[in-house]
Amino acid sequence: MTGSIDESHRPDRQSWVESANGHLDFPIQNLPLGIFSPPLGPPRPGVAVGEMILDLAWIAGLLPAAVAANVGNPTLNGLLALPKADRGALRRRLSDLLWDEQHRAEIEPALYPAADCTMHLPASIGDYTDFYVGIHHATNVGALFRPDNPLLPNYKYVPIGYHGRASSVRVSGQPVVRPNGQRKSPDQETPSFGPTRRLDYELELGVWIAGSNPLGQPVGITDATDRFAGLSLLNDWSARDLQAWEYQPLGPFLAKNFHTSVSPWVITAEALEPFRIAQPPRPAGDPPPLPYLWDDQDQALGAFNLTLEVALSTQRMRAANLPPHRLSRGPATNMYWTIAQLITHHTSNGCDLHAGDLLGTGTISAPTRDGFGSLFEITRGGDQPVLLPGDETRTFLEDGDEVIMTARAEAEGHVPIGFGSCRAVLLPAPELS
């Protein structure tokens, strides 16, 4: 089941933290969770409010008991393991503390300027799974290889996914090193080894898991929303030439596992409640989901009104003080499956998901070029370069490029909230010994 809209979502609620009022990403109606280090301090849980970060460990005595027992840890895993009711109680308590002026004296010492802090991964990620729910991305990519039949027969029945590498997930801002690997172009008789020549980004949402289910006990579709802790932005960096050579017969490997970037703040399921919308109906002729993946309420409220953007800043653009160039912009409703369906399918065979596990939605693309979620699509496999400010062009990413992803949730009658950014600069490949 979904949550509810309460006083913490009220559009007229203001904070005594002045920078929160009117903030594009982190007004008091958001209150995302993350792990930060204050100057000279160890990592700890915090909440973004305007341009400040609230130290939860500092105010533990003012929080519900179940929450207070988990705010001294260097990850959010303990908080994400709490029942949905406790996570909701934390949000309401934080909202009251940051709204009511009478709490200012006891809360203000626990606030740090975000610019002075270091962000870390929100959780210790036990497992990471990447899905393939962006139907326009799947169609666009498939059309380049199979023009007459872009989607394979299972796509509209099964939420396709594969298991990624949790150890190489990194927080936004950490640079990406261009990977080496085997690649083989069609005109080569044998493969060569060296830096990827076709490095790409993939615009995704990261889904954080709450709670745990024992091995062998699936999560039904009506319970799956309770296992949804929140969202971040996710960039599943991809070496297209390595992938083309290695992916058959078992799928992605070294082309994907070298680096995955996530934004540092978990936009909680509770904060996203006002932005729930109906899952778009399937096109005429598409098969309905199998019964274990169908729930009327999930279809009515299982999607989110989010707008996703990707921008690129090259080394030359930054030297010339040029702003990042927007490559694409589109809605998150281009997901063919809901988050609840992903969680249910993932556990349908008895697989256990645990608090702090991470799911990637897969690349989210729009039907048109201005909303494509990867360079591979925008440039049609490298055949149609993108023109950038300063007369630069790109087919794939070059060393020194910075990819910047952002997202914004909007709904009539509610204060918009943002995700912050997911960004990283590309560094050259290491020299081969």
C-alpha positions as CSV (number, residue, x, y, z in Angstrom):
1,M,0.0,0.0,0.0
2,T,1.1,3.6,-0.4
3,G,1.5,6.1,2.4
4,S,-0.5,9.3,2.9
5,I,-0.2,13.1,2.6
6,D,0.0,14.8,6.0
7,E,1.0,18.1,7.6
8,S,4.6,17.6,6.6
9,H,3.6,18.1,2.9
10,R,1.6,21.3,3.5
11,P,2.5,23.8,0.8
12,D,2.2,26.7,3.3
13,R,4.7,25.2,5.8
14,Q,7.9,27.3,6.1
15,S,11.1,26.6,8.0
16,W,13.0,28.8,10.3
17,V,16.0,27.6,8.3
18,E,15.7,30.5,5.8
19,S,17.5,28.9,2.9
20,A,14.9,26.1,2.8
21,N,12.1,28.4,1.9
22,G,11.8,28.5,-1.9
23,H,14.8,26.1,-2.3
24,L,14.7,24.4,-5.7
25,D,15.7,21.0,-4.3
26,F,15.4,20.8,-0.5
27,P,12.5,22.8,0.9
28,I,11.0,21.6,4.2
29,Q,8.6,19.5,2.2
30,N,11.5,17.3,1.0
31,L,13.8,16.4,4.0
32,P,15.9,13.7,2.2
33,L,18.2,11.4,4.1
34,G,21.9,11.0,3.5
35,I,25.3,10.3,5.0
36,F,27.6,13.2,5.4
37,S,30.8,14.2,7.2
38,P,31.0,17.6,8.8
39,P,34.4,19.3,8.9
40,L,36.8,17.1,10.8
41,G,34.0,14.7,11.7
42,P,33.2,11.1,10.8
43,P,30.3,10.0,8.5
44,R,26.8,10.2,10.1
45,P,23.2,10.4,9.0
46,G,21.9,13.8,8.0
47,V,18.9,15.6,6.4
48,A,19.2,18.2,3.7
49,V,17.2,21.4,4.4
50,G,17.9,24.3,2.1
51,E,21.6,24.9,2.1
52,M,22.1,23.2,5.4
53,I,22.5,19.6,6.7
54,L,20.9,18.6,10.0
55,D,23.0,16.2,12.0
56,L,20.6,13.5,13.3
57,A,23.0,12.1,15.8
58,W,23.2,15.5,17.5
59,I,19.4,15.6,18.0
60,A,18.9,11.9,18.8
61,G,17.2,12.8,22.1
62,L,14.5,14.6,20.2
63,L,13.6,11.8,17.8
64,P,11.4,8.7,18.2
65,A,13.1,6.0,20.2
66,A,13.3,3.5,17.3
67,V,14.9,6.2,15.1
68,A,17.3,7.5,17.8
69,A,18.8,4.0,18.2
70,N,20.0,4.1,14.5
71,V,21.3,7.7,14.0
72,G,24.8,7.0,15.3
73,N,25.7,4.7,12.5
74,P,27.9,5.6,9.5
75,T,25.2,4.3,7.0
76,L,21.4,4.6,6.6
77,N,21.0,0.8,6.7
78,G,19.6,0.9,10.3
79,L,17.0,3.6,9.4
80,L,16.0,1.8,6.2
81,A,15.5,-1.4,8.1
82,L,12.8,0.3,10.3
83,P,9.1,-0.4,9.6
84,K,7.3,2.1,7.3
85,A,5.5,3.6,10.3
86,D,8.7,4.5,12.0
87,R,10.2,6.1,8.9
88,G,7.0,8.2,8.5
89,A,7.2,9.2,12.2
90,L,10.8,10.4,11.6
91,R,9.7,12.6,8.7
92,R,6.9,14.2,10.7
93,R,9.1,14.9,13.7
94,L,11.8,16.5,11.6
95,S,9.2,18.6,9.8
96,D,7.9,19.9,13.2
97,L,11.3,20.6,14.6
98,L,12.4,22.6,11.5
99,W,9.0,24.4,11.2
100,D,8.3,25.4,14.8
101,E,10.5,28.4,15.9
102,Q,10.4,27.2,19.5
103,H,12.8,24.4,18.6
104,R,15.3,26.7,16.9
105,A,17.7,27.1,19.8
106,E,18.1,23.4,20.4
107,I,18.3,22.5,16.7
108,E,20.4,25.2,15.2
109,P,23.7,24.0,16.6
110,A,23.2,20.7,14.8
111,L,23.1,22.4,11.4
112,Y,26.1,22.5,9.1
113,P,26.5,24.4,5.8
114,A,26.3,21.8,3.1
115,A,29.1,23.4,1.2
116,D,31.5,22.6,4.1
117,C,30.5,18.9,4.3
118,T,31.5,15.8,2.4
119,M,28.8,13.4,1.1
120,H,29.1,9.6,1.2
121,L,27.1,6.7,-0.2
122,P,23.8,6.6,1.7
123,A,24.0,2.9,2.6
124,S,26.3,-0.1,2.7
125,I,25.0,-1.7,-0.5
126,G,24.7,-5.5,-0.1
127,D,23.5,-6.1,-3.6
128,Y,22.8,-4.0,-6.7
129,T,20.4,-5.0,-9.5
130,D,19.9,-3.1,-12.7
131,F,16.7,-3.4,-14.6
132,Y,15.6,-2.4,-18.1
133,V,12.3,-0.7,-17.7
134,G,12.7,2.2,-20.0
135,I,10.7,0.9,-23.0
136,H,11.8,3.7,-25.3
137,H,15.4,3.1,-24.5
138,A,14.9,-0.7,-25.1
139,T,13.2,0.1,-28.4
140,N,15.8,2.6,-29.6
141,V,18.7,0.4,-28.8
142,G,16.9,-2.7,-30.2
143,A,16.1,-0.9,-33.4
144,L,19.8,-0.3,-34.1
145,F,20.5,-4.0,-34.0
146,R,17.1,-5.5,-35.0
147,P,15.2,-2.9,-37.0
148,D,12.3,-5.2,-37.8
149,N,11.9,-6.5,-34.2
150,P,13.5,-4.1,-31.6
151,L,11.9,-5.7,-28.5
152,L,12.6,-9.4,-27.7
153,P,9.4,-11.5,-27.0
154,N,9.9,-11.5,-23.2
155,Y,10.2,-7.7,-22.7
156,K,6.5,-7.0,-22.2
157,Y,6.0,-10.0,-19.8
158,V,9.2,-9.9,-17.6
159,P,10.8,-6.9,-15.9
160,I,14.2,-7.6,-17.4
161,G,17.2,-7.2,-15.1
162,Y,20.7,-8.3,-14.3
163,H,22.9,-8.3,-11.2
164,G,25.5,-5.5,-11.1
165,R,28.6,-4.9,-9.0
166,A,27.8,-3.3,-5.7
167,S,31.5,-2.7,-4.8
168,S,31.9,-0.1,-7.6
169,V,28.9,2.0,-6.8
170,R,30.2,5.5,-5.9
171,V,28.6,8.7,-4.6
172,S,28.1,11.7,-7.0
173,G,31.2,13.8,-7.4
174,Q,33.7,11.0,-7.4
175,P,35.5,10.9,-10.8
176,V,35.1,8.0,-13.2
177,V,38.2,6.3,-14.7
178,R,37.9,5.3,-18.3
179,P,37.9,1.5,-18.3
180,N,40.2,-0.8,-20.3
181,G,38.8,-3.9,-21.9
182,Q,38.5,-6.1,-24.9
183,R,36.8,-4.6,-28.0
184,K,36.3,-5.8,-31.5
185,S,35.0,-3.8,-34.3
186,P,33.2,-5.5,-37.2
187,D,36.3,-5.1,-39.5
188,Q,38.7,-6.7,-37.0
189,E,39.5,-10.4,-37.2
190,T,40.5,-10.6,-33.5
191,P,39.8,-8.4,-30.5
192,S,42.2,-5.8,-29.1
193,F,42.7,-4.6,-25.5
194,G,42.7,-1.0,-24.4
195,P,40.7,2.0,-23.3
196,T,37.0,2.0,-24.3
197,R,36.4,4.3,-27.3
198,R,32.6,4.5,-26.8
199,L,32.0,5.5,-23.2
200,D,28.4,6.5,-22.4
201,Y,26.2,7.5,-19.6
202,E,22.7,6.0,-18.7
203,L,20.1,8.1,-17.1
204,E,18.4,6.0,-14.4
205,L,16.6,6.2,-11.0
206,G,18.1,4.4,-8.1
207,V,15.6,2.6,-5.9
208,W,16.6,2.0,-2.3
209,I,15.2,-1.0,-0.5
210,A,13.6,-0.9,3.0
211,G,13.3,-3.8,5.3
212,S,14.1,-7.4,4.6
213,N,12.3,-10.6,3.5
214,P,13.7,-14.0,4.4
215,L,15.1,-16.2,1.7
216,G,12.4,-18.2,0.1
217,Q,9.6,-15.8,1.0
218,P,8.5,-13.6,-1.9
219,V,7.1,-10.1,-1.5
220,G,3.5,-9.8,-2.9
221,I,2.6,-6.8,-5.1
222,T,0.3,-5.4,-2.4
223,D,3.2,-5.3,0.1
224,A,6.0,-4.2,-2.2
225,T,5.4,-0.4,-1.6
226,D,6.4,-0.9,2.0
227,R,9.8,-2.1,0.8
228,F,10.4,1.1,-1.1
229,A,12.5,3.4,0.9
230,G,13.1,6.2,-1.7
231,L,14.9,7.3,-4.8
232,S,18.2,8.7,-6.0
233,L,19.5,9.5,-9.4
234,L,21.7,6.8,-10.9
235,N,24.2,6.9,-13.8
236,D,25.1,3.4,-15.0
237,W,28.2,4.2,-17.0
238,S,28.6,1.9,-20.0
239,A,31.4,1.1,-22.3
240,R,29.5,0.3,-25.5
241,D,32.3,-1.2,-27.5
242,L,33.3,-3.5,-24.6
243,Q,29.6,-4.4,-24.2
244,A,29.1,-5.3,-27.8
245,W,31.9,-7.8,-27.8
246,E,31.3,-9.4,-24.4
247,Y,27.6,-9.4,-23.7
248,Q,26.7,-12.6,-25.5
249,P,25.7,-15.1,-24.2
250,L,25.5,-14.0,-20.5
251,G,24.9,-10.2,-20.7
252,P,26.8,-7.2,-19.2
253,F,30.1,-7.7,-17.4
254,L,33.2,-5.5,-17.6
255,A,31.4,-2.9,-19.7
256,K,29.2,-2.0,-16.7
257,N,30.9,-3.0,-13.5
258,F,33.7,-0.4,-13.4
259,H,31.6,2.4,-12.0
260,T,28.0,3.3,-11.1
261,S,27.3,6.8,-9.8
262,V,24.4,7.7,-7.4
263,S,23.3,11.0,-6.0
264,P,23.9,11.3,-2.3
265,W,20.4,12.0,-1.0
266,V,17.6,9.5,-0.6
267,I,14.4,11.2,-1.6
268,T,12.1,9.3,0.7
269,A,9.0,7.5,-0.3
270,E,7.1,9.7,2.2
271,A,8.4,12.9,0.5
272,L,7.3,11.5,-2.9
273,E,3.7,10.8,-1.9
274,P,2.2,14.0,-3.4
275,F,3.8,13.2,-6.7
276,R,2.4,9.8,-7.2
277,I,0.4,9.4,-10.4
278,A,-1.2,6.6,-12.4
279,Q,1.0,4.2,-14.3
280,P,0.5,5.1,-18.0
281,P,-1.7,2.5,-19.7
282,R,0.0,0.0,-21.9
283,P,-0.4,0.5,-25.7
284,A,-3.2,-1.3,-27.4
285,G,-2.3,-4.9,-28.1
286,D,0.3,-5.2,-25.3
287,P,-0.3,-8.1,-23.0
288,P,-1.4,-7.3,-19.4
289,P,1.0,-8.1,-16.6
290,L,0.7,-11.6,-15.2
291,P,-1.5,-11.7,-12.1
292,Y,1.3,-11.7,-9.6
293,L,2.5,-8.3,-11.0
294,W,-0.9,-6.7,-11.1
295,D,-2.5,-4.5,-8.3
296,D,-5.2,-1.9,-9.0
297,Q,-3.8,0.6,-6.5
298,D,-0.3,0.2,-7.9
299,Q,-1.6,1.0,-11.4
300,A,-3.5,4.0,-10.0
301,L,-0.6,5.5,-8.0
302,G,2.5,3.5,-8.9
303,A,4.3,6.1,-11.1
304,F,5.8,9.5,-10.2
305,N,5.6,12.9,-11.8
306,L,9.3,13.5,-12.1
307,T,11.2,15.4,-14.8
308,L,14.7,14.1,-15.5
309,E,17.5,16.0,-17.2
310,V,21.1,15.3,-18.4
311,A,23.7,18.0,-19.1
312,L,27.2,17.8,-20.3
313,S,30.1,20.1,-19.4
314,T,33.4,19.7,-21.3
315,Q,36.8,20.7,-20.2
316,R,36.9,23.4,-22.9
317,M,33.4,24.7,-21.9
318,R,34.5,25.1,-18.2
319,A,37.6,26.9,-19.2
320,A,35.5,29.3,-21.2
321,N,33.0,29.7,-18.3
322,L,30.2,28.2,-20.5
323,P,27.3,26.7,-18.6
324,P,26.6,22.9,-19.0
325,H,24.7,22.0,-22.2
326,R,21.5,20.1,-21.7
327,L,21.4,16.9,-23.7
328,S,18.0,15.6,-22.8
329,R,14.9,16.2,-20.7
330,G,11.9,13.9,-20.1
331,P,9.5,12.3,-17.7
332,A,10.0,9.3,-15.5
333,T,6.6,8.0,-16.7
334,N,8.5,6.4,-19.6
335,M,9.0,3.4,-17.3
336,Y,7.1,0.3,-18.5
337,W,7.0,-1.3,-15.1
338,T,6.4,0.3,-11.7
339,I,8.8,0.2,-8.7
340,A,6.4,-2.2,-6.9
341,Q,6.5,-4.5,-9.9
342,L,10.3,-4.5,-9.8
343,I,10.4,-5.4,-6.2
344,T,7.8,-8.1,-6.5
345,H,9.4,-9.7,-9.5
346,H,12.8,-9.6,-7.9
347,T,11.6,-11.6,-4.9
348,S,9.1,-13.7,-6.8
349,N,11.5,-16.7,-6.8
350,G,12.2,-16.3,-3.1
351,C,15.2,-14.0,-3.5
352,D,15.9,-12.0,-0.3
353,L,16.2,-8.2,-0.6
354,H,17.6,-6.3,2.4
355,A,17.6,-2.7,3.7
356,G,20.1,-0.7,1.7
357,D,20.0,-2.8,-1.4
358,L,19.9,-0.8,-4.6
359,L,17.9,-1.3,-7.8
360,G,18.5,0.7,-11.0
361,T,15.5,1.2,-13.2
362,G,17.5,1.0,-16.4
363,T,17.8,3.9,-18.8
364,I,14.8,6.1,-18.9
365,S,14.2,7.6,-22.4
366,A,11.4,9.6,-24.0
367,P,10.0,8.7,-27.5
368,T,11.9,11.7,-29.1
369,R,15.6,12.6,-29.3
370,D,15.3,15.5,-26.9
371,G,14.5,13.0,-24.2
372,F,16.8,10.1,-24.9
373,G,18.7,8.9,-21.8
374,S,22.1,8.0,-23.4
375,L,24.5,9.2,-26.0
376,F,24.2,5.9,-27.8
377,E,20.6,6.8,-28.6
378,I,21.1,10.5,-29.2
379,T,23.9,9.9,-31.7
380,R,22.3,6.8,-33.2
381,G,25.2,4.6,-32.2
382,G,27.8,7.3,-32.9
383,D,26.6,8.2,-36.5
384,Q,25.0,11.6,-35.6
385,P,27.3,13.7,-33.4
386,V,25.9,16.2,-30.9
387,L,26.9,19.8,-31.5
388,L,28.0,21.5,-28.3
389,P,28.7,25.2,-27.4
390,G,32.1,26.3,-28.7
391,D,31.8,24.2,-31.8
392,E,32.7,21.0,-30.0
393,T,31.0,17.7,-31.0
394,R,30.5,14.4,-29.2
395,T,29.5,10.9,-30.3
396,F,30.7,9.4,-27.0
397,L,32.3,10.9,-23.9
398,E,35.8,12.2,-23.9
399,D,38.3,12.6,-21.0
400,G,37.5,15.7,-19.0
401,D,33.8,15.6,-19.7
402,E,31.4,16.0,-16.8
403,V,28.0,14.4,-16.9
404,I,25.3,16.1,-14.7
405,M,21.9,14.5,-14.0
406,T,19.1,16.3,-12.1
407,A,15.4,15.5,-11.3
408,R,12.4,17.5,-10.1
409,A,9.1,16.4,-8.7
410,E,6.0,18.6,-9.3
411,A,2.3,18.4,-8.6
412,E,-0.4,21.0,-8.6
413,G,-1.0,22.3,-5.1
414,H,2.3,21.1,-3.7
415,V,5.8,22.5,-3.3
416,P,8.1,21.1,-5.9
417,I,11.1,19.1,-4.6
418,G,14.4,18.2,-6.3
419,F,17.0,15.4,-6.0
420,G,20.2,17.4,-6.0
421,S,22.6,16.3,-8.7
422,C,24.4,13.1,-9.8
423,R,27.6,14.2,-11.5
424,A,31.1,12.9,-12.3
425,V,34.1,13.9,-14.4
426,L,35.7,11.4,-16.7
427,L,39.4,10.7,-16.1
428,P,41.8,9.0,-18.6
429,A,42.3,5.3,-18.5
430,P,45.3,4.0,-16.5
431,E,48.3,3.1,-18.6
432,L,48.8,-0.5,-19.3
433,S,51.9,-2.1,-17.7
